Amino acid sequence: MNKEKWETQKRWGITAFLVIVGSAFVILTLHNFKIVTDWFNKLIGILSPIITGAVMAYLVNPAYKLIYKYTGKLLDKVIKPSPKQNTENDIHKREKFIARVSRISATIFSVLFVLIAVFGLVSMIIPELSKSLGSLYTTLRGLDADDLSEIFEVSSDTHGVGERIYNAILGFTNDTGISAYLAEEVQKSSASIQNYIQNSLLPSLRNIMTSLGIGIWSAVTWVKNFLIGLIVMVYLINSKDSMQISARKILFAILPEKYAQKVLSELKEIDKMFGGFIVGKIIDSFIIGIICFVVLGIMDMPYTMLVSVIVGVTNIIPFFGPFIGAIPSIILILIQSPIKALYFAIFILILQQLDGNIIGPSILHGSTGLSSFWVLFSILLFGGLFGFVGMIVGVPIWAIILQGVKRLTQHLLDKKKLNLDDQGRPIADNITNAEK
C-alpha cells in the first residue's frame, strides 16, 4: 500500500514539476518573444539546406521504395545463382549485391526525378515569364506610340499657327522685360532639377541596384541550399532504415513498452495522414496543370505555359489556391484580350468544380477528414505564421492535432466508462448506473 501511495505521489510530483517548467518556458518565451523569433529565424536560415533535403527525401521516398522494390525483383530473376554457389555465404553475398544495386538504382532515379522536376519547372517558367513581360512591355509601348503619333499629327497640322503664336509671345516678352524674369526662373528650375537628380533619382537608382543585388544573392543562396539539400536527401533516403532502428531503440529505452508502441502507432498514423495529403495534393495539382495546359492550348489562349504553371502550383494550397492562381492569370490574359480573359475565368470555375468534386476526392480519399471551417481556419492560422509553406502544410498538421484531441477525449471518456450518443449526450444506461 505504501508503495502504491509512493508511486502516486511520484507521478503527481513529476506532473507538477513538468507543469511548472512548461509554464516558466511559456512565460519567458512570451516575455522575450522578439528575441526568440529572431533566434528561431536565424536557426531556420542555418538549417534550411537540411530542411530542404529532409523535405525532398520525404516526398521522394515513395518513389524510391517503389524503384528499390521492383529493381530487386528484376535482378533476382536475372541473376540466377549457379549450382556451385549454394552455400549460405554465397546466398548472402548475392542478396547483398542485389540490395546494393537496387539501392544505387533507386538513388539515381530519385535524384534524376528531383532534378527533372525542379529544372523542368524553372525552364518552363523563366522563358515564358520573360516572353510574357516582353509582350506586356511591347503592348504598353505600342499604346504610348499610338497616342504620341496622334499628338504629332495634330502638331504638324497646326504648325503654322504655333509658329505665329510663338513669334507674338517672343516679341511681347522682349518689349516688357519678361524675358529676364523667365531666364531667372529657368535657372531656378535647373537648380531644382539638379537637386531632384542628386537627392531623389540617384538614391532610387541605388535602391534598384541594391534590390537587384539582393535578388541575385537570393538566387545564388537558393541554388546553394538546393544542391546541399540534394546531397542531404541522398544520405537520408539511404540511411533511413538505420536511423529508424536507432530511433526505435531510443524510444523503447526511454518509455515503457506499452507507451512506446502507442507512440509508434501514432507516428504511423501521422505519416499516413500527412504524407498521403501532401503527395496526393501534388499529384492532383500536376493533373490540374496538365488539363489547364491542354485546354488553354486548344482555346488558343496567350501565356499558356505560364498560366498553366501558376494554376498548377497554386492549386497545392487548399481552398485559397485556385483564387490565388486565377487572379494574376486573368490579369495577364486581360491585357491581351478581355474576351479571352472572360473565357478563361469561366474555364477556371469549371476546372475547380471538376477538381473539388471528382479529381481531388478520388486522389485524396478524404485523407484529413476536416470540415470546410477547419480547413479555412488552419490555412489562415498557419499561413499567417509560416507564409506560403504554412498554407500548404497547415491542413494536415491541424488534422493531426484534432485527431490527437479526439483520441485523448475518447481515452478520458473510456476511463470514466461513459458512452455518448451522436449528440454528445450520455446514454441512459450511464445515467442509471451513476444513480445506482
C-alpha positions as CSV (number, residue, x, y, z in Angstrom):
1,M,0.0,0.0,0.0
2,N,2.8,2.4,0.9
3,K,4.5,1.5,-2.4
4,E,1.3,2.4,-4.4
5,K,1.0,5.6,-2.4
6,W,4.6,6.5,-3.2
7,E,4.1,5.8,-6.9
8,T,1.0,8.0,-6.9
9,Q,2.9,10.8,-5.1
10,K,5.9,10.4,-7.5
11,R,3.6,10.7,-10.6
12,W,2.0,13.8,-9.1
13,G,5.4,15.3,-8.3
14,I,6.7,14.7,-11.8
15,T,3.5,16.2,-13.3
16,A,3.7,19.3,-11.1
17,F,7.4,19.7,-12.0
18,L,6.6,19.5,-15.7
19,V,3.7,21.9,-15.4
20,I,5.9,24.5,-13.6
21,V,8.8,24.1,-16.1
22,G,6.4,24.3,-19.0
23,S,4.7,27.4,-17.6
24,A,8.0,29.1,-16.9
25,F,9.1,28.3,-20.5
26,V,5.9,29.8,-22.0
27,I,6.2,32.9,-19.8
28,L,9.8,33.5,-20.7
29,T,9.1,32.9,-24.4
30,L,6.2,35.4,-24.4
31,H,8.3,38.0,-22.4
32,N,11.2,37.7,-24.9
33,F,9.1,37.0,-28.0
34,K,11.1,39.2,-30.4
35,I,14.4,37.6,-29.3
36,V,13.0,34.1,-29.5
37,T,11.6,34.7,-33.0
38,D,14.9,36.3,-34.2
39,W,16.8,33.3,-32.9
40,F,14.3,30.9,-34.4
41,N,14.5,32.6,-37.8
42,K,18.3,32.5,-37.7
43,L,18.3,28.8,-36.8
44,I,15.9,28.1,-39.7
45,G,18.2,30.0,-42.0
46,I,21.2,28.0,-40.9
47,L,19.3,24.7,-41.2
48,S,17.5,25.5,-44.4
49,P,19.7,23.1,-46.5
50,I,19.0,20.3,-44.1
51,I,15.3,21.1,-44.0
52,T,15.2,21.3,-47.9
53,G,16.9,17.9,-48.1
54,A,14.6,16.3,-45.5
55,V,11.5,17.6,-47.3
56,M,12.8,16.3,-50.7
57,A,13.7,12.9,-49.1
58,Y,10.2,12.7,-47.6
59,L,8.5,13.5,-50.8
60,V,10.6,11.2,-53.0
61,N,10.6,8.3,-50.5
62,P,7.6,6.6,-52.0
63,A,9.1,6.6,-55.5
64,Y,12.5,5.4,-54.0
65,K,10.8,2.5,-52.3
66,L,8.9,1.5,-55.4
67,I,12.0,1.6,-57.6
68,Y,14.0,-0.3,-55.0
69,K,11.4,-3.0,-54.8
70,Y,11.0,-3.6,-58.5
71,T,14.7,-3.4,-59.3
72,G,15.3,-6.0,-56.6
73,K,12.7,-8.3,-58.1
74,L,14.1,-7.8,-61.6
75,L,17.7,-8.5,-60.5
76,D,16.5,-11.6,-58.6
77,K,15.1,-13.0,-61.8
78,V,18.0,-12.0,-64.0
79,I,20.9,-13.0,-61.7
80,K,20.4,-16.7,-61.1
81,P,22.6,-18.5,-58.5
82,S,24.8,-21.1,-60.0
83,P,24.6,-24.7,-58.7
84,K,28.1,-24.3,-57.2
85,Q,27.1,-21.2,-55.3
86,N,24.5,-22.7,-53.0
87,T,26.2,-22.2,-49.6
88,E,24.7,-19.8,-47.1
89,N,27.6,-17.4,-47.6
90,D,27.1,-17.3,-51.3
91,I,23.4,-16.7,-51.0
92,H,24.1,-13.8,-48.5
93,K,26.6,-12.2,-51.0
94,R,24.1,-12.5,-53.8
95,E,21.3,-10.8,-51.7
96,K,23.7,-8.1,-50.6
97,F,24.8,-7.4,-54.2
98,I,21.1,-7.2,-55.3
99,A,20.3,-4.9,-52.5
100,R,23.3,-2.6,-53.2
101,V,22.5,-2.4,-56.9
102,S,18.8,-1.8,-56.2
103,R,19.7,1.0,-53.7
104,I,22.1,2.7,-56.2
105,S,19.5,2.5,-59.0
106,A,16.7,3.9,-56.7
107,T,19.0,6.7,-55.6
108,I,20.0,7.7,-59.2
109,F,16.3,7.6,-60.3
110,S,15.3,9.7,-57.2
111,V,18.0,12.3,-57.9
112,L,17.1,12.5,-61.6
113,F,13.4,12.8,-60.7
114,V,14.1,15.8,-58.4
115,L,16.4,17.5,-61.0
116,I,14.0,17.0,-63.8
117,A,11.1,18.3,-61.8
118,V,12.9,21.4,-60.5
119,F,14.8,22.4,-63.5
120,G,11.9,21.4,-65.8
121,L,9.7,23.7,-63.8
122,V,12.2,26.5,-63.9
123,S,12.9,26.1,-67.6
124,M,9.2,26.4,-68.3
125,I,8.6,29.4,-66.0
126,I,11.5,31.7,-66.8
127,P,11.4,31.7,-70.6
128,E,7.6,32.0,-70.6
129,L,7.8,34.8,-67.9
130,S,10.4,36.7,-69.9
131,K,8.3,36.3,-73.0
132,S,5.2,37.5,-71.2
133,L,6.9,40.5,-69.7
134,G,8.4,41.4,-73.1
135,S,4.9,41.1,-74.7
136,L,3.4,43.2,-72.0
137,Y,6.1,45.8,-72.4
138,T,5.5,45.9,-76.2
139,T,1.8,46.2,-75.7
140,L,2.1,49.1,-73.4
141,R,4.8,50.8,-75.5
142,G,2.5,50.3,-78.5
143,L,-0.3,52.2,-76.8
144,D,2.0,55.1,-75.9
145,A,3.3,55.2,-79.5
146,D,-0.2,55.5,-80.9
147,D,-1.0,58.3,-78.5
148,L,2.2,60.1,-79.4
149,S,1.6,59.7,-83.2
150,E,-1.8,61.3,-82.9
151,I,-0.3,64.2,-81.0
152,F,2.4,64.6,-83.6
153,E,-0.2,64.5,-86.4
154,V,-2.1,67.3,-84.7
155,S,1.1,69.3,-84.2
156,S,2.0,69.0,-87.8
157,D,-1.4,70.2,-88.9
158,T,-1.2,73.3,-86.7
159,H,2.5,74.1,-87.2
160,G,1.8,77.5,-88.9
161,V,-0.5,78.6,-86.1
162,G,2.0,77.6,-83.5
163,E,4.8,79.5,-85.1
164,R,2.8,82.7,-85.3
165,I,1.8,82.4,-81.6
166,Y,5.5,81.8,-80.7
167,N,6.7,84.9,-82.5
168,A,4.0,87.0,-80.9
169,I,4.9,85.8,-77.4
170,L,8.6,86.4,-78.1
171,G,8.0,89.9,-79.2
172,F,5.8,90.7,-76.2
173,T,8.4,89.4,-73.7
174,N,11.2,91.4,-75.3
175,D,9.2,94.6,-75.1
176,T,8.0,94.1,-71.5
177,G,11.2,92.7,-69.9
178,I,9.6,89.4,-69.1
179,S,12.4,87.5,-70.8
180,A,14.8,88.4,-68.0
181,Y,12.3,87.1,-65.5
182,L,11.8,83.9,-67.5
183,A,15.6,83.4,-67.6
184,E,15.8,83.6,-63.9
185,E,13.0,81.1,-63.4
186,V,14.7,78.8,-65.8
187,Q,17.9,78.9,-63.7
188,K,15.8,78.2,-60.6
189,S,14.2,75.3,-62.4
190,S,17.6,73.9,-63.4
191,A,18.7,74.1,-59.8
192,S,15.5,72.2,-58.7
193,I,16.1,69.6,-61.4
194,Q,19.7,69.1,-60.4
195,N,18.6,68.8,-56.7
196,Y,16.0,66.2,-57.7
197,I,18.6,64.2,-59.6
198,Q,21.0,64.2,-56.7
199,N,18.6,63.7,-53.8
200,S,15.8,61.6,-55.4
201,L,16.7,60.0,-58.7
202,L,20.2,58.7,-57.8
203,P,19.1,57.2,-54.4
204,S,16.3,55.5,-56.2
205,L,18.8,54.0,-58.7
206,R,20.9,52.9,-55.8
207,N,17.9,51.2,-54.2
208,I,17.1,49.5,-57.5
209,M,20.7,48.2,-57.8
210,T,20.6,47.1,-54.1
211,S,17.3,45.2,-54.8
212,L,18.9,43.7,-57.9
213,G,21.9,42.6,-55.9
214,I,19.7,41.1,-53.2
215,G,17.7,39.2,-55.8
216,I,20.9,37.8,-57.4
217,W,22.2,36.8,-53.9
218,S,18.9,35.2,-53.0
219,A,19.0,33.2,-56.3
220,V,22.6,32.1,-55.5
221,T,21.6,31.1,-52.0
222,W,18.6,29.1,-53.2
223,V,20.8,27.2,-55.7
224,K,23.4,26.5,-52.9
225,N,20.7,25.3,-50.5
226,F,19.1,23.2,-53.2
227,L,22.4,21.5,-54.1
228,I,23.3,20.8,-50.4
229,G,19.7,19.7,-49.8
230,L,20.1,17.2,-52.7
231,I,23.1,15.7,-51.0
232,V,21.3,15.6,-47.7
233,M,18.4,13.9,-49.5
234,V,20.7,11.1,-50.8
235,Y,22.1,10.5,-47.4
236,L,18.6,10.4,-45.7
237,I,16.9,8.1,-48.2
238,N,19.8,5.6,-48.0
239,S,20.2,5.7,-44.2
240,K,16.6,6.0,-43.2
241,D,16.4,2.3,-42.1
242,S,19.3,2.6,-39.7
243,M,18.0,5.9,-38.4
244,Q,14.6,4.3,-37.8
245,I,16.2,1.4,-35.9
246,S,18.2,3.8,-33.7
247,A,15.0,5.9,-33.0
248,R,13.1,2.8,-32.0
249,K,15.9,1.7,-29.6
250,I,15.9,5.2,-28.0
251,L,12.1,5.2,-27.8
252,F,11.9,1.8,-26.1
253,A,14.8,2.8,-23.8
254,I,13.1,5.9,-22.5
255,L,9.4,4.8,-22.4
256,P,7.7,1.7,-21.1
257,E,6.9,-0.8,-23.9
258,K,3.2,-0.1,-23.9
259,Y,3.7,3.7,-24.4
260,A,6.5,3.2,-26.9
261,Q,4.1,1.0,-29.0
262,K,1.5,3.7,-28.8
263,V,3.9,6.4,-29.9
264,L,5.0,4.2,-32.9
265,S,1.4,3.6,-33.8
266,E,0.6,7.3,-33.7
267,L,3.6,8.2,-35.8
268,K,2.5,5.7,-38.4
269,E,-1.0,7.4,-38.5
270,I,0.6,10.8,-38.7
271,D,2.9,9.7,-41.6
272,K,-0.1,8.2,-43.4
273,M,-2.2,11.3,-43.0
274,F,0.4,13.9,-43.6
275,G,2.3,12.1,-46.4
276,G,-1.0,11.0,-48.1
277,F,-2.3,14.6,-48.1
278,I,0.9,16.2,-49.4
279,V,1.8,13.6,-52.1
280,G,-1.9,13.4,-53.1
281,K,-2.2,17.2,-53.4
282,I,1.0,17.3,-55.5
283,I,-0.4,14.7,-57.9
284,D,-3.7,16.4,-58.0
285,S,-2.1,19.8,-58.8
286,F,0.0,18.2,-61.5
287,I,-3.1,16.8,-63.2
288,I,-4.8,20.1,-63.0
289,G,-1.8,21.9,-64.5
290,I,-1.8,19.4,-67.4
291,I,-5.5,19.7,-68.0
292,C,-5.2,23.5,-67.9
293,F,-2.3,23.4,-70.4
294,V,-4.1,21.2,-72.9
295,V,-7.4,23.2,-72.8
296,L,-5.7,26.6,-72.9
297,G,-3.8,25.4,-76.0
298,I,-7.0,24.3,-77.7
299,M,-8.6,27.7,-76.8
300,D,-5.5,29.5,-78.2
301,M,-5.0,31.4,-75.0
302,P,-2.0,33.7,-74.5
303,Y,0.7,32.7,-72.0
304,T,-0.5,29.1,-72.0
305,M,2.6,27.6,-70.3
306,L,3.0,30.4,-67.7
307,V,-0.7,30.4,-66.7
308,S,-0.8,26.6,-66.5
309,V,2.2,26.5,-64.2
310,I,0.7,29.3,-62.0
311,V,-2.7,27.4,-61.8
312,G,-1.0,24.1,-61.1
313,V,1.4,25.3,-58.4
314,T,-1.1,27.4,-56.5
315,N,-3.6,24.6,-56.6
316,I,-1.4,22.9,-54.0
317,I,-2.8,25.4,-51.5
318,P,-6.2,24.2,-50.3
319,F,-9.3,26.4,-50.5
320,F,-7.5,29.7,-51.5
321,G,-5.1,28.2,-54.1
322,P,-7.5,28.4,-57.1
323,F,-8.2,32.1,-56.4
324,I,-4.5,32.9,-55.8
325,G,-3.6,31.4,-59.2
326,A,-6.6,32.6,-61.2
327,I,-6.3,36.4,-60.3
328,P,-2.9,37.1,-61.8
329,S,-3.6,34.7,-64.7
330,I,-6.8,36.6,-65.6
331,I,-4.9,39.9,-65.4
332,L,-2.2,38.7,-67.8
333,I,-4.8,37.4,-70.3
334,L,-6.9,40.6,-69.9
335,I,-4.1,42.7,-71.2
336,Q,-4.0,40.7,-74.4
337,S,-7.7,40.0,-74.9
338,P,-10.6,40.9,-72.5
339,I,-12.9,38.3,-74.1
340,K,-10.4,35.6,-73.7
341,A,-9.9,36.6,-70.0
342,L,-13.7,36.1,-69.6
343,Y,-13.5,32.6,-71.2
344,F,-10.5,31.7,-69.0
345,A,-12.4,32.8,-65.9
346,I,-15.3,30.5,-66.9
347,F,-12.9,27.7,-67.6
348,I,-11.2,28.0,-64.2
349,L,-14.6,27.8,-62.4
350,I,-15.5,24.6,-64.3
351,L,-12.0,23.2,-63.7
352,Q,-12.1,23.9,-60.0
353,Q,-15.6,22.3,-59.7
354,L,-14.2,19.2,-61.5
355,D,-11.2,19.2,-59.2
356,G,-13.2,19.7,-56.0
357,N,-15.9,17.1,-56.7
358,I,-14.1,14.4,-58.8
359,I,-10.3,14.6,-59.2
360,G,-9.4,15.7,-55.7
361,P,-11.6,13.3,-53.7
362,S,-10.6,10.3,-55.9
363,I,-6.9,11.0,-55.2
364,L,-7.0,12.3,-51.6
365,H,-9.8,9.9,-50.4
366,G,-10.7,12.4,-47.6
367,S,-7.2,11.9,-46.1
368,T,-7.7,14.7,-43.5
369,G,-11.4,14.4,-42.6
370,L,-11.6,18.1,-41.8
371,S,-14.7,20.2,-42.3
372,S,-14.6,23.3,-44.5
373,F,-14.4,25.6,-41.5
374,W,-11.3,23.8,-40.0
375,V,-9.6,23.9,-43.5
376,L,-10.2,27.6,-43.7
377,F,-9.0,28.1,-40.0
378,S,-5.8,26.1,-40.5
379,I,-4.9,27.9,-43.7
380,L,-5.4,31.3,-42.1
381,L,-3.5,30.3,-38.9
382,F,-0.5,28.5,-40.4
383,G,-0.4,30.8,-43.4
384,G,-0.1,33.8,-41.1
385,L,2.6,32.1,-39.0
386,F,4.7,30.5,-41.8
387,G,3.6,32.1,-45.1
388,F,3.2,30.0,-48.3
389,V,4.6,26.8,-46.7
390,G,2.2,27.2,-43.8
391,M,-0.7,27.4,-46.2
392,I,0.3,24.1,-47.7
393,V,1.1,22.1,-44.6
394,G,-1.4,23.8,-42.3
395,V,-4.3,21.5,-43.2
396,P,-2.6,18.1,-42.5
397,I,-0.9,19.5,-39.3
398,W,-4.2,20.8,-37.9
399,A,-5.9,17.5,-38.9
400,I,-3.2,15.6,-36.9
401,I,-3.8,18.0,-33.9
402,L,-7.6,17.5,-34.0
403,Q,-7.1,13.7,-34.3
404,G,-4.9,13.7,-31.2
405,V,-7.5,15.7,-29.3
406,K,-10.2,13.3,-30.4
407,R,-8.3,10.3,-29.3
408,L,-7.4,11.9,-25.9
409,T,-11.1,12.8,-25.4
410,Q,-12.1,9.2,-26.2
411,H,-9.5,7.9,-23.8
412,L,-10.7,10.1,-20.9
413,L,-14.3,9.0,-21.6
414,D,-13.3,5.4,-21.6
415,K,-11.6,5.9,-18.2
416,K,-14.9,7.3,-16.9
417,K,-16.8,4.5,-18.5
418,L,-19.1,6.9,-20.3
419,N,-20.8,6.1,-23.6
420,L,-22.1,9.1,-25.5
421,D,-24.7,9.3,-28.3
422,D,-24.2,11.1,-31.6
423,Q,-25.3,14.3,-30.0
424,G,-22.7,14.1,-27.3
425,R,-25.2,13.3,-24.5
426,P,-24.7,10.4,-22.0
427,I,-26.7,7.3,-22.9
428,A,-29.4,6.4,-20.4
429,D,-27.6,3.3,-19.1
430,N,-24.7,5.5,-17.9
431,I,-27.2,7.8,-16.0
432,T,-28.9,4.8,-14.4
433,N,-25.5,3.3,-13.4
434,A,-24.4,6.7,-11.9
435,E,-27.6,7.0,-9.9
436,K,-27.2,3.5,-8.6
